[in-house]
């Protein structure tokens, strides 16, 4: 049998490259399981804004895959620059664990300073979100990434490699759409 329904369906969204003057950024999400791509979704979020959480929730709820999506994989805790993702709110709304990957160890102090410096909208709310989320997350090192899981007590070890695969694909597709050719990596 070439196609198997085994495994957990993962949504892995990533942002496209954007220009300094852009107001919105395209987010491309790959949906799949067991290295099989089953769908692609896209939506827009404000650059350095505060709408990424709601847009992710809405995109999942609108998707025909919604009932089967059992995990969300993210490249860090923000999309489109400093548009902070409230993983706690997503977990409560969708009842799925969130897996975040970064190549470098997350440094909350530097991230919060960057948010404050950007000064778009209510930066205090974004800083509070980052602090609240990171207070409830443990950082693990796996396959060359720092991996953070929310909620922290969920075992997602069997999803890590698939999640990275789908995030890389989302990154390549988003980059290819905006630049005409893919470039970069997660």
LUMTOR-478625 format. One record per residue (C-alpha): residue in three letters; z, x negated, y. Coordinates in steps of 0.5 Angstrom, whole numbers, padded with zeros to 4 digits, always signed. Each point is the difference from the previous one (the first is absolute). Layout:
residues N
AlaZXY;...
end
This chain:
residues 186
Unk+0000+0000+0000;Unk-0002-0003+0007;Unk+0004+0004+0004;Unk+0007+0001-0001;Unk+0005+0005+0004;Unk+0006-0005-0002;Unk+0004-0003+0006;Unk+0003+0002+0006;Unk-0005+0002+0006;Unk+0001-0005+0006;Unk-0002+0001+0007;Unk-0001-0006+0004;Unk-0002+0001+0007;Unk-0002-0006+0005;Unk-0002-0001+0007;Unk-0007-0002+0003;Unk-0001-0006+0005;Unk+0000+0003+0007;Unk-0001-0003+0007;Unk+0005+0000+0005;Unk-0003+0006+0004;Unk+0000+0004-0006;Unk+0004+0006+0000;Unk+0000+0002-0007;Unk-0001-0003-0006;Unk-0003+0002-0007;Unk+0004+0000-0006;Unk-0003+0000-0007;Unk+0004+0002-0006;Unk-0002-0002-0007;Unk+0003+0005-0005;Unk+0000-0003-0008;Unk+0003-0002-0006;Unk+0000-0005-0005;Unk-0005-0004+0004;Unk-0005+0006+0000;Unk-0002+0003+0007;Unk+0001+0007+0000;Unk-0001+0002+0008;Unk+0000-0002+0007;Unk+0003+0003+0006;Unk-0001-0002+0007;Unk+0004+0002+0006;Unk+0001-0002+0007;Unk+0007-0003+0004;Unk+0001-0002+0007;Unk+0001-0008+0001;Unk+0007-0002+0001;Unk+0001+0008+0000;Unk+0006+0004-0004;Unk-0005+0004-0004;Unk-0001-0004-0006;Unk+0006+0004-0004;Unk-0003+0007+0001;Unk-0007-0002-0001;Unk+0002-0003-0007;Unk+0003+0006-0002;Unk-0005+0005+0003;Unk-0006-0004-0004;Unk+0004+0000-0006;Unk+0002+0008+0000;Unk-0008+0001+0002;Unk-0002-0004-0006;Unk-0003+0003-0006;Unk+0004-0005-0003;Unk+0007+0001+0003;Unk+0003+0003-0006;Unk-0001-0006-0004;Unk+0001-0005+0005;Unk+0007-0003-0003;Unk+0001-0007+0004;Unk-0003-0002+0007;Unk-0001-0008+0001;Unk+0000-0003+0007;Unk-0002-0006+0003;Unk+0007-0001+0004;Unk+0003+0005+0004;Unk-0005+0001+0005;Unk-0007+0002+0001;Unk-0005-0001+0006;Unk+0004-0005+0003;Unk+0007+0002+0001;Unk+0000+0008-0002;Unk+0006+0000-0004;Unk+0000+0004-0006;Unk+0007+0003-0002;Unk+0000-0001-0007;Unk+0006+0004-0001;Unk-0003+0006+0003;Unk-0006+0000-0004;Unk+0004-0001-0007;Unk+0004+0006+0003;Unk-0007+0004+0001;Unk-0004-0002-0006;Unk+0006-0002-0005;Unk-0004-0006-0002;Unk+0002-0007+0000;Unk-0003-0005+0005;Unk-0001-0007-0001;Unk-0001-0005+0006;Unk-0004-0007-0001;Unk+0000-0006+0005;Unk-0002-0007-0001;Unk+0006-0003+0004;Unk+0007+0002+0000;Unk+0001+0006+0004;Unk+0004-0002+0007;Unk+0003+0006+0003;Unk+0002-0003+0006;Unk-0007-0003+0002;Unk-0003+0007-0002;Unk+0005+0004+0004;Unk-0002-0005+0006;Unk-0007+0001-0001;Unk+0001+0007+0001;Unk+0004+0000+0006;Unk-0005-0005+0003;Unk-0006+0005-0001;Unk+0004+0005+0004;Unk-0004+0006-0002;Unk+0003+0007-0001;Unk+0008+0000-0002;Unk+0000-0007-0003;Unk+0008+0001-0001;Unk-0002+0006-0005;Unk-0005-0005-0004;Unk+0006-0006+0000;Unk+0005+0005-0003;Unk-0005+0002-0005;Unk-0001-0007-0002;Unk+0007-0001+0000;Unk+0002+0006-0004;Unk-0005-0001-0006;Unk+0001-0008-0001;Unk+0008+0002+0000;Unk-0002+0004-0007;Unk-0005-0005-0003;Unk+0000-0006-0004;Unk-0005-0006+0000;Unk-0003-0003-0006;Unk-0005-0005-0002;Unk-0006+0002-0004;Unk-0007-0003-0001;Unk+0000-0003+0006;Unk+0003+0005+0005;Unk+0006+0002+0002;Unk+0001+0007-0003;Unk+0005+0006+0003;Unk+0001+0007-0003;Unk+0002+0006+0003;Unk+0005+0003-0003;Unk+0003-0007-0002;Unk+0002+0003-0007;Unk-0007+0002-0002;Unk-0003-0005-0005;Unk-0007-0001+0001;Unk-0001-0007-0003;Unk-0006+0003-0004;Unk-0004+0003+0006;Unk+0001-0007+0004;Unk-0007-0003-0002;Unk-0004+0007+0000;Unk+0003+0001+0007;Unk-0002-0007+0003;Unk-0007+0001-0003;Unk-0001+0007+0003;Unk+0003-0003+0007;Unk-0005-0006+0000;Unk-0006+0005-0002;Unk+0002+0005+0006;Unk+0000-0006+0005;Unk-0007-0002-0002;Unk-0002+0007+0000;Unk+0003+0001+0007;Unk-0002-0007+0003;Unk-0008+0001-0003;Unk+0000+0007+0004;Unk+0002-0003+0006;Unk-0003-0007+0000;Unk-0006+0002-0004;Unk+0003-0006-0005;Unk+0006+0000-0003;Unk+0005-0006+0002;Unk+0007-0002-0001;Unk+0005+0002-0005;Unk+0007+0003-0001;
end
